[in-house]
Amino acid sequence: MSATSSQTPAPLSPDAPPQAPSAPDLDLDALEADLSQRSAADIVAWACDTFGDRAMLTTSFGVQAAVMLHLVTSVKPDIPVGFKVEV
C-alpha cells in the first residue's frame, strides 16, 4: 500500500501511551467572537470547563511564564502543570 492510502492502524501495544480523547466540536468563528470580548481569567475558566480533566498548563518557568502560572492557578488551583528539563 502507498503511504497515502488509508490503512487500519495496528493495535496499540500495552506499553503505548493512551490516546487523547478528541476535542469537542467547536464553532471556531463563534468562539473567537465570544472569547475575544472576555477577560483572560474568563478564557481560562472557559477552557477548564470545556476540556475538564484534559486541561493542563505547560511552562518554562521563565519570567513571563510566572504571569500565566499566576493567572491559571488563580482560576483553577489544582490544574496539572507540566515542564521539560533539558540536560
C-alpha positions as CSV (number, residue, x, y, z in Angstrom):
1,M,0.0,0.0,0.0
2,S,1.1,3.5,-0.6
3,A,1.8,5.9,2.2
4,T,-1.3,8.0,1.2
5,S,-3.8,5.1,1.2
6,S,-6.0,4.6,4.2
7,Q,-4.9,1.7,6.5
8,T,-6.3,0.3,9.6
9,P,-3.9,1.3,12.4
10,A,-2.1,-1.5,14.2
11,P,-3.4,-2.2,17.7
12,L,-1.5,-0.4,20.4
13,S,0.9,-2.3,22.5
14,P,0.3,-2.5,26.2
15,D,3.3,-0.1,26.7
16,A,1.8,2.6,24.3
17,P,0.5,5.8,25.9
18,P,-3.3,6.2,25.9
19,Q,-4.7,8.1,23.0
20,A,-6.0,11.5,23.9
21,P,-9.8,11.9,23.6
22,S,-10.9,14.1,20.7
23,A,-11.7,17.7,21.3
24,P,-15.3,18.8,21.4
25,D,-16.8,20.1,18.3
26,L,-16.3,23.8,18.4
27,D,-17.7,26.6,16.2
28,L,-14.4,28.4,16.0
29,D,-15.8,31.6,14.4
30,A,-18.5,32.0,17.1
31,L,-16.0,31.0,19.7
32,E,-13.5,33.7,18.6
33,A,-16.2,36.3,18.5
34,D,-17.3,35.4,22.0
35,L,-13.9,34.9,23.7
36,S,-12.3,38.0,22.1
37,Q,-14.6,40.1,24.3
38,R,-13.7,38.3,27.6
39,S,-11.0,38.7,30.2
40,A,-8.0,36.4,30.3
41,A,-9.4,34.8,33.5
42,D,-12.8,34.1,31.8
43,I,-11.0,32.5,28.8
44,V,-9.0,30.2,31.2
45,A,-12.3,29.3,33.0
46,W,-13.9,28.5,29.7
47,A,-11.0,26.2,28.7
48,C,-11.2,24.4,32.1
49,D,-14.9,24.0,31.8
50,T,-14.7,22.8,28.2
51,F,-11.8,20.4,28.5
52,G,-12.2,19.3,32.1
53,D,-9.6,17.0,33.3
54,R,-7.8,17.2,30.0
55,A,-6.8,20.8,30.6
56,M,-3.2,21.4,31.8
57,L,-0.7,24.2,31.8
58,T,2.8,23.9,30.5
59,T,5.6,26.3,31.5
60,S,9.2,27.1,31.0
61,F,9.3,28.8,34.5
62,G,10.6,31.9,32.7
63,V,9.8,35.5,33.8
64,Q,6.7,35.8,31.5
65,A,5.6,32.3,32.5
66,A,5.1,33.5,36.1
67,V,2.2,35.6,34.9
68,M,0.5,32.7,33.2
69,L,1.1,30.4,36.2
70,H,-0.5,33.0,38.5
71,L,-3.4,33.6,36.2
72,V,-4.3,30.0,35.5
73,T,-3.8,28.8,39.1
74,S,-6.0,31.6,40.4
75,V,-8.8,30.3,38.3
76,K,-8.1,26.5,38.7
77,P,-5.6,26.0,41.6
78,D,-5.4,22.2,41.1
79,I,-4.6,22.3,37.3
80,P,-1.7,20.0,36.4
81,V,1.5,21.8,35.4
82,G,4.0,20.3,33.1
83,F,7.5,21.3,32.3
84,K,10.5,19.9,30.5
85,V,14.0,19.9,31.8
86,E,16.7,19.8,29.2
87,V,20.1,18.4,30.3
